[in-house]
């Protein structure tokens, strides 16, 4: 494997980044494969290699420095080199800004150490995002719930805020594995993290420290997932013990979804309270203080993953009414007697363009609770409405033009998704 050789005179811009990234991906693949086979001695050796590797430190520095660009703060090549050299020499960094950046680099290195290993262990049901990558399986399951089973289920939402000072460090370290030599580094980092963040936020003259905290939460996110990993097995075993007539179907009808700082508990059985009690018990294990947690029963609601908010749920028919109403306003208008009359001055091309634009916006806005069947059904209704309007108020040539311009729904869906 390629090994990077660096001396004190190296130039940051002359580094072979293609080779550095290639080596990083090869190591992560090895960790992933070893974790799949439960070869943890090999995993630990590779994680130690990642922790001490020149290439990983260079990659982490470059990643964090690029992230600062969006806040109009640029780090020079010499400053990057200074951060890298500070890992290996006794020279102390006096600039508070550079110290803050180095702290974020150390965070990112810890994240890279655990990313591939724990990605294997994360359970697919509660997995919603890693690095803001949306798992579409979650959308499909939510669509199924809100579209079909809403009247049979109860929806509980647990909203919480994850403060690092409340995290049970011992519980997290034990879950990561006691024998893992990286664990003591994690504990040390958490022990000083809250104090460091508070101190540096008061010193940093730019608002970048406050803004960047929201961006650089990859490490917090993966540790949060580690804390909660195992919930599905816990609930499965709990239900087996409490219900002698247990079957797999019952467990499938009890769903837990996690997105950012919200848990959704969707239940069609009488075990809703048991779910909540189990979840709060686990939260007590994970955190020293559970005051930031709040549980509420939500009636007829949908979880909007795009906007990270809870909003009023609208069944499929109601969602279809929205787009149909907008299209009706394109094709018709109300006269002084409050009766609908056709807009006969519109050309067919103009109508098609406006309807197509409305339909795309509608599909994207409700994409988290729409499936292909619903879009297909709505499209056919719109097609029928438009055809009737053209047939009644336009000439024969316009009807043929409409047929020739009919959009294939499969092509349309590909454009949206």
C-alpha positions as CSV (number, residue, x, y, z in Angstrom):
1,X,0.0,0.0,0.0
2,X,1.2,3.5,-0.8
3,X,2.9,5.2,2.1
4,X,3.3,9.0,2.2
5,X,6.7,10.4,3.2
6,X,6.7,13.9,4.7
7,X,9.4,16.1,6.0
8,X,9.5,19.6,7.5
9,X,10.0,21.2,4.1
10,X,6.9,19.7,2.4
11,X,4.5,22.0,0.5
12,X,0.7,21.7,1.2
13,X,-0.3,22.4,-2.4
14,X,2.1,19.8,-3.8
15,X,0.6,16.8,-1.9
16,X,-0.7,13.9,-4.0
17,X,-4.4,14.1,-2.9
18,X,-5.6,11.4,-5.3
19,X,-3.2,8.9,-3.6
20,X,-4.2,10.1,-0.1
21,X,-8.0,9.7,-0.9
22,X,-7.3,6.3,-2.5
23,X,-5.5,5.1,0.6
24,X,-8.3,6.4,2.9
25,X,-11.0,4.5,0.9
26,X,-8.9,1.3,0.9
27,X,-8.5,1.4,4.7
28,X,-12.2,2.2,5.3
29,X,-13.1,-0.8,3.0
30,X,-10.8,-3.1,5.0
31,X,-12.4,-1.9,8.3
32,X,-15.8,-2.4,6.8
33,X,-15.1,-5.9,5.6
34,X,-13.4,-6.9,8.9
35,X,-16.4,-5.6,10.9
36,X,-18.8,-7.6,8.7
37,X,-16.8,-10.8,9.6
38,X,-16.5,-9.7,13.3
39,X,-12.7,-9.8,13.1
40,X,-12.3,-7.1,15.7
41,X,-8.6,-7.6,16.4
42,X,-8.1,-6.6,12.7
43,X,-10.6,-3.7,13.1
44,X,-8.7,-2.3,16.1
45,X,-5.4,-2.5,14.4
46,X,-6.8,-0.6,11.4
47,X,-8.4,2.0,13.6
48,X,-5.1,2.6,15.4
49,X,-3.5,2.9,12.0
50,X,-6.2,5.5,11.1
51,X,-5.6,7.4,14.4
52,X,-1.8,7.7,13.7
53,X,-1.8,7.9,9.9
54,X,-0.2,11.0,8.2
55,X,-2.7,10.7,5.4
56,X,-5.8,10.7,7.6
57,X,-4.6,13.8,9.4
58,X,-3.9,15.6,6.2
59,X,-7.3,14.5,4.8
60,X,-9.1,15.7,8.0
61,X,-7.3,19.1,8.0
62,X,-8.2,19.6,4.3
63,X,-11.9,18.6,4.9
64,X,-12.4,20.9,7.9
65,X,-10.6,23.9,6.3
66,X,-12.8,23.5,3.2
67,X,-15.8,23.5,5.4
68,X,-14.9,26.9,6.8
69,X,-15.0,28.4,3.3
70,X,-18.8,28.6,3.4
71,X,-18.4,31.0,6.4
72,X,-16.0,33.2,4.4
73,X,-13.1,32.2,6.5
74,X,-10.1,31.0,4.6
75,X,-7.2,29.0,6.1
76,X,-3.8,29.4,4.3
77,X,-1.5,26.5,3.3
78,X,0.9,27.6,6.0
79,X,-1.7,27.5,8.7
80,X,-2.8,24.0,7.5
81,X,0.8,22.9,7.7
82,X,1.2,24.4,11.2
83,X,-1.9,22.4,12.4
84,X,-0.4,19.2,10.9
85,X,3.0,19.7,12.4
86,X,1.5,20.4,15.8
87,X,0.4,16.7,16.0
88,X,4.0,15.6,16.0
89,X,6.1,18.3,17.6
90,X,6.0,20.1,21.0
91,X,5.4,23.6,19.5
92,X,2.3,25.0,21.0
93,X,-0.2,26.9,18.9
94,X,-0.9,30.3,20.3
95,X,-3.5,31.5,17.9
96,X,-7.0,30.7,19.3
97,X,-8.5,30.5,15.8
98,X,-6.0,27.8,14.8
99,X,-6.5,26.0,18.1
100,X,-10.3,25.8,17.4
101,X,-9.7,24.5,13.9
102,X,-7.3,21.8,15.3
103,X,-10.0,20.7,17.8
104,X,-12.4,20.3,14.9
105,X,-9.8,18.3,13.0
106,X,-9.4,15.9,16.0
107,X,-13.2,15.6,16.1
108,X,-13.2,14.6,12.4
109,X,-10.4,12.0,12.9
110,X,-12.4,10.4,15.7
111,X,-15.4,10.3,13.3
112,X,-13.4,8.7,10.6
113,X,-12.1,6.0,13.0
114,X,-15.6,4.8,13.8
115,X,-17.5,5.5,10.6
116,X,-16.9,2.2,8.7
117,X,-17.0,0.0,11.8
118,X,-20.3,1.2,13.1
119,X,-22.0,1.6,9.8
120,X,-22.0,-2.2,9.8
121,X,-23.7,-2.4,13.2
122,X,-26.4,0.3,12.7
123,X,-29.9,-1.1,12.4
124,X,-31.6,-0.2,9.2
125,X,-35.0,0.6,10.8
126,X,-33.8,3.5,13.0
127,X,-31.2,4.6,10.5
128,X,-32.3,7.7,8.7
129,X,-29.3,9.8,7.8
130,X,-25.5,9.5,7.8
131,X,-23.8,12.6,6.6
132,X,-27.1,14.0,5.4
133,X,-27.6,11.0,3.0
134,X,-31.3,10.3,2.9
135,X,-32.3,6.6,3.1
136,X,-35.3,6.2,0.8
137,X,-36.5,3.1,2.6
138,X,-37.5,5.4,5.5
139,X,-39.7,7.5,3.1
140,X,-41.4,4.4,1.8
141,X,-42.2,3.1,5.3
142,X,-43.5,6.5,6.4
143,X,-45.6,6.7,3.2
144,X,-47.1,3.3,4.0
145,X,-47.9,4.4,7.5
146,X,-49.5,7.7,6.8
147,X,-51.3,6.6,3.7
148,X,-52.8,3.3,4.9
149,X,-52.5,2.6,8.6
150,X,-53.0,6.0,10.2
151,X,-56.5,5.3,11.5
152,X,-55.2,2.2,13.3
153,X,-52.2,3.6,15.0
154,X,-51.0,6.0,17.7
155,X,-48.2,8.4,17.0
156,X,-45.9,9.5,19.7
157,X,-43.1,12.0,19.2
158,X,-40.2,12.3,21.6
159,X,-38.2,15.5,21.0
160,X,-34.9,16.0,22.6
161,X,-31.7,18.0,22.6
162,X,-28.4,16.3,22.8
163,X,-26.0,18.2,25.1
164,X,-22.5,16.8,25.3
165,X,-22.3,17.7,29.0
166,X,-25.2,15.4,29.7
167,X,-23.9,12.3,27.8
168,X,-23.1,9.3,30.0
169,X,-19.4,8.9,28.9
170,X,-18.9,5.6,30.6
171,X,-22.0,4.1,29.0
172,X,-20.8,5.3,25.5
173,X,-17.3,4.0,26.1
174,X,-18.5,0.6,27.2
175,X,-20.8,0.4,24.2
176,X,-17.9,1.2,21.8
177,X,-16.1,-1.7,23.5
178,X,-13.9,-1.6,26.6
179,X,-11.0,-3.4,24.9
180,X,-10.9,-0.9,22.1
181,X,-7.7,1.2,22.7
182,X,-9.4,4.2,21.1
183,X,-12.0,4.3,23.9
184,X,-9.8,6.3,26.3
185,X,-9.2,8.9,23.6
186,X,-13.0,9.3,23.3
187,X,-13.5,9.6,27.0
188,X,-10.7,12.2,27.3
189,X,-12.2,14.2,24.4
190,X,-15.7,14.2,25.9
191,X,-14.4,15.1,29.4
192,X,-12.8,18.3,28.1
193,X,-15.2,19.0,25.2
194,X,-17.8,21.1,27.0
195,X,-15.3,23.3,28.8
196,X,-13.3,23.7,25.6
197,X,-16.3,24.7,23.5
198,X,-17.5,27.2,26.0
199,X,-14.1,28.8,26.4
200,X,-13.3,29.0,22.7
201,X,-16.7,30.4,21.8
202,X,-15.9,33.4,24.1
203,X,-12.5,33.9,22.6
204,X,-13.2,33.4,18.9
205,X,-13.7,36.9,17.4
206,X,-15.7,35.5,14.4
207,X,-19.1,33.9,14.7
208,X,-17.7,31.0,12.9
209,X,-17.3,28.9,16.1
210,X,-21.1,29.1,16.7
211,X,-22.1,28.6,13.1
212,X,-19.6,25.8,12.5
213,X,-20.8,23.8,15.5
214,X,-24.0,23.0,13.6
215,X,-22.0,21.8,10.6
216,X,-19.3,19.8,12.4
217,X,-21.7,17.5,14.2
218,X,-20.7,14.3,12.3
219,X,-19.0,13.0,15.4
220,X,-21.9,13.8,17.7
221,X,-24.3,12.2,15.2
222,X,-22.4,8.9,15.0
223,X,-22.0,8.8,18.8
224,X,-25.7,9.5,19.1
225,X,-26.5,6.6,16.8
226,X,-24.1,4.4,18.8
227,X,-25.9,5.3,22.1
228,X,-29.3,4.3,20.6
229,X,-28.1,1.3,18.6
230,X,-29.8,-1.8,19.8
231,X,-33.2,-0.4,20.4
232,X,-34.9,-2.7,17.9
233,X,-33.5,-5.8,19.6
234,X,-34.5,-4.4,23.0
235,X,-38.1,-3.9,21.9
236,X,-38.2,-7.2,20.1
237,X,-37.1,-9.1,23.3
238,X,-39.4,-7.0,25.5
239,X,-42.4,-7.9,23.4
240,X,-41.5,-11.6,23.4
241,X,-41.4,-11.5,27.2
242,X,-44.6,-9.6,27.6
243,X,-46.7,-11.2,25.0
244,X,-47.0,-15.0,24.8
245,X,-48.9,-14.8,21.6
246,X,-46.1,-12.8,20.0
247,X,-45.5,-13.0,16.3
248,X,-43.4,-11.2,13.8
249,X,-46.3,-9.3,12.4
250,X,-46.9,-7.5,15.7
251,X,-43.3,-6.3,15.7
252,X,-43.6,-5.1,12.1
253,X,-46.6,-3.0,13.1
254,X,-44.7,-1.1,15.7
255,X,-42.2,1.2,14.1
256,X,-39.6,3.6,15.4
257,X,-38.2,6.3,13.3
258,X,-35.4,8.7,14.2
259,X,-34.7,11.9,12.4
260,X,-32.3,14.5,13.9
261,X,-33.6,15.3,17.4
262,X,-36.9,13.6,17.1
263,X,-38.1,10.0,17.7
264,X,-41.4,8.9,16.2
265,X,-43.1,5.9,17.8
266,X,-45.8,4.5,15.6
267,X,-47.8,1.8,17.2
268,X,-50.9,-0.2,16.3
269,X,-50.9,-2.4,19.4
270,X,-51.5,-1.8,23.1
271,X,-47.8,-1.7,23.7
272,X,-47.4,2.1,23.1
273,X,-46.8,2.9,26.8
274,X,-44.3,0.0,27.0
275,X,-42.4,1.5,24.0
276,X,-42.3,4.9,25.6
277,X,-41.2,3.5,29.0
278,X,-38.5,1.5,27.4
279,X,-37.2,4.4,25.3
280,X,-37.1,6.8,28.3
281,X,-35.3,4.1,30.4
282,X,-32.7,3.9,27.6
283,X,-32.4,7.6,27.5
284,X,-31.7,7.6,31.2
285,X,-28.8,5.3,30.6
286,X,-27.5,7.3,27.7
287,X,-27.7,10.7,29.4
288,X,-27.1,12.1,32.9
289,X,-30.1,14.5,32.6
290,X,-33.3,13.8,30.7
291,X,-35.0,17.1,31.4
292,X,-34.5,18.2,27.8
293,X,-36.8,15.4,26.6
294,X,-40.5,15.8,25.9
295,X,-43.0,13.2,24.8
296,X,-46.3,14.2,23.0
297,X,-49.1,12.2,21.4
298,X,-49.7,13.4,17.9
299,X,-53.1,12.9,16.3
300,X,-53.3,12.8,12.5
301,X,-49.8,14.1,11.8
302,X,-47.1,13.6,9.2
303,X,-43.4,13.9,9.8
304,X,-41.9,16.2,7.2
305,X,-38.3,15.0,6.8
306,X,-37.4,17.8,4.4
307,X,-38.1,20.6,6.8
308,X,-37.5,18.7,10.0
309,X,-40.8,19.8,11.5
310,X,-44.1,18.2,12.5
311,X,-47.0,19.5,10.5
312,X,-50.7,18.7,10.1
313,X,-51.2,15.4,8.2
314,X,-53.1,15.5,5.0
315,X,-54.3,12.1,3.6
316,X,-53.6,11.2,0.0
317,X,-57.0,12.5,-1.2
318,X,-56.4,15.8,0.5
319,X,-53.0,16.2,-1.0
320,X,-54.5,15.4,-4.5
321,X,-57.1,18.1,-3.9
322,X,-54.4,20.7,-3.5
323,X,-52.9,20.1,-6.9
324,X,-56.3,19.6,-8.6
325,X,-57.5,22.9,-7.1
326,X,-54.4,24.7,-8.5
327,X,-54.9,23.2,-11.9
328,X,-58.5,24.2,-11.9
329,X,-57.5,27.8,-11.2
330,X,-55.3,27.7,-14.3
331,X,-58.0,26.3,-16.6
332,X,-61.0,28.2,-15.0
333,X,-62.0,31.3,-13.2
334,X,-64.9,32.5,-11.2
335,X,-67.2,35.1,-12.7
336,X,-69.1,37.8,-10.8
337,X,-71.8,35.3,-10.0
338,X,-69.2,33.0,-8.3
339,X,-69.5,30.4,-11.0
340,X,-66.6,28.7,-12.7
341,X,-65.9,29.7,-16.3
342,X,-63.2,28.4,-18.6
343,X,-60.1,30.5,-19.5
344,X,-60.6,30.2,-23.2
345,X,-57.9,32.8,-24.0
346,X,-55.1,30.5,-22.8
347,X,-53.1,28.5,-25.4
348,X,-52.6,24.8,-24.9
349,X,-48.8,25.2,-24.7
350,X,-49.2,27.8,-22.0
351,X,-51.5,25.5,-20.1
352,X,-49.3,22.5,-20.4
353,X,-46.2,24.5,-19.2
354,X,-48.0,26.0,-16.2
355,X,-49.6,22.7,-15.2
356,X,-46.3,20.9,-15.5
357,X,-44.5,23.5,-13.3
358,X,-47.3,23.2,-10.7
359,X,-47.2,19.4,-10.7
360,X,-43.4,19.3,-10.3
361,X,-43.5,21.7,-7.4
362,X,-46.3,19.8,-5.7
363,X,-44.5,16.4,-6.2
364,X,-41.3,17.7,-4.7
365,X,-43.0,19.3,-1.8
366,X,-44.9,16.2,-0.8
367,X,-42.3,13.7,-2.0
368,X,-41.7,12.4,1.6
369,X,-45.3,11.0,1.7
370,X,-46.0,10.3,-2.0
371,X,-45.2,7.1,-3.7
372,X,-45.2,6.2,-7.4
373,X,-48.7,4.9,-7.4
374,X,-50.1,8.1,-5.9
375,X,-48.3,10.3,-8.5
376,X,-49.5,8.0,-11.3
377,X,-53.1,8.2,-10.0
378,X,-53.0,12.0,-9.7
379,X,-51.4,12.4,-13.1
380,X,-54.2,10.4,-14.7
381,X,-56.8,12.6,-13.1
382,X,-55.1,15.7,-14.3
383,X,-54.8,14.2,-17.8
384,X,-58.5,13.5,-17.8
385,X,-59.4,17.1,-16.6
386,X,-57.1,18.6,-19.2
387,X,-58.5,16.5,-22.0
388,X,-62.1,17.4,-21.2
389,X,-61.1,21.1,-21.1
390,X,-59.4,20.9,-24.5
391,X,-62.1,18.8,-26.1
392,X,-64.8,21.3,-25.0
393,X,-63.2,24.6,-25.5
394,X,-60.5,24.0,-28.2
395,X,-60.4,22.8,-31.7
396,X,-59.6,19.3,-33.0
397,X,-56.0,20.1,-33.8
398,X,-55.4,21.0,-30.2
399,X,-56.7,17.6,-29.1
400,X,-54.2,15.9,-31.3
401,X,-51.5,18.2,-30.0
402,X,-52.4,17.2,-26.4
403,X,-52.2,13.5,-27.2
404,X,-48.8,13.9,-28.8
405,X,-47.5,15.9,-25.8
406,X,-48.5,13.5,-23.2
407,X,-45.7,12.9,-20.7
408,X,-44.7,9.4,-19.7
409,X,-45.2,9.2,-15.9
410,X,-42.0,7.0,-15.5
411,X,-39.9,9.7,-17.2
412,X,-41.6,12.4,-15.1
413,X,-40.9,10.5,-11.8
414,X,-37.2,10.1,-12.8
415,X,-37.0,13.9,-13.2
416,X,-38.4,14.5,-9.7
417,X,-36.5,11.9,-7.8
